[in-house]
Amino acid sequence: MLLGNGDGSFQAPLTQTTGGFSPIEAQVGDFNADGIPDVMTGNNNLGVTSAVVLLGNGDGTLQPPSLFVTPLEAEAESKGLEGGSLAGVTVR
């Protein structure tokens, strides 16, 4: 991740684990409706598909990953699903 300095430049890169799973995509959204940006990844690791949610702390850092194994490929959605306002995950 690259956090902004507020002047168009960025701080040194930060790394964050997704719990050992291989992300195939990532989205930023407010996945728990607390007003703080979170990160969700859709993963595929040797045929095991999952979604990982990393809740934001509000200071540019993230909490440890929460893993959700899915029966099919997971896709993170940063916009509201089905016209709603909450971000979520779709399984396809």
C-alpha positions in Angstrom: 0.0 0.0 0.0 1.1 3.5 -0.6 -0.3 6.1 1.8 -0.5 9.7 0.6 1.3 12.6 2.2 -1.4 15.0 1.2 0.8 16.9 -1.2 0.6 14.5 -4.2 3.5 12.3 -3.0 3.5 9.0 -1.2 5.1 7.5 1.9 7.3 4.4 1.7 5.3 1.3 0.6 3.6 -0.8 3.4 3.0 -4.5 3.0 0.1 -6.4 4.5 -0.5 -10.2 4.6 -3.7 -11.7 3.2 -3.3 -14.8 5.4 -1.1 -16.8 3.0 -3.7 -16.9 0.2 -2.9 -15.6 -3.3 -5.0 -12.5 -4.2 -6.3 -12.3 -7.7 -8.0 -8.9 -7.1 -8.4 -6.3 -4.4 -11.0 -3.6 -3.7 -11.1 -0.8 -1.2 -14.5 -0.1 0.4 -16.3 0.4 3.7 -17.2 -3.3 4.2 -18.3 -2.9 7.9 -20.1 0.5 7.6 -17.9 2.3 10.1 -16.9 5.1 7.7 -13.3 3.8 7.5 -11.9 2.3 4.3 -11.3 -1.5 4.4 -9.6 -3.9 1.9 -11.1 -7.1 0.5 -9.3 -9.5 -1.7 -10.6 -12.3 -3.9 -8.2 -15.2 -3.7 -7.4 -18.5 -5.5 -4.7 -20.6 -3.9 -4.2 -24.1 -5.5 -8.0 -24.2 -6.3 -9.1 -23.1 -2.9 -11.2 -19.9 -3.4 -11.7 -17.4 -0.6 -12.3 -13.8 0.3 -10.1 -12.0 2.8 -11.3 -8.8 4.6 -8.8 -6.5 6.2 -10.7 -3.9 8.2 -9.2 -0.4 8.3 -8.0 1.2 11.6 -8.5 4.8 10.3 -4.8 5.7 10.3 -3.8 3.9 7.1 -3.1 0.6 8.8 -5.2 -2.6 8.6 -6.3 -5.2 11.1 -5.3 -8.8 10.7 -7.1 -10.6 7.8 -10.4 -12.4 8.3 -10.7 -15.4 5.9 -13.9 -16.6 4.3 -13.6 -19.8 2.2 -16.1 -19.7 -0.7 -17.3 -22.6 -2.8 -16.8 -20.6 -6.0 -14.5 -17.7 -7.1 -15.0 -14.7 -4.9 -15.2 -11.2 -6.2 -14.9 -8.1 -4.0 -17.4 -5.4 -4.7 -16.6 -1.9 -3.4 -19.9 -0.5 -4.4 -23.3 -1.3 -3.0 -24.8 -4.6 -4.0 -28.2 -4.8 -5.5 -28.8 -1.1 -5.1 -27.8 -1.1 -1.4 -25.2 1.1 0.2 -23.0 -1.6 1.8 -20.0 -3.1 0.0 -19.7 -6.8 -0.1 -18.5 -9.9 -1.9 -20.1 -11.8 -4.7 -19.5 -15.5 -5.4 -19.6 -16.7 -9.0 
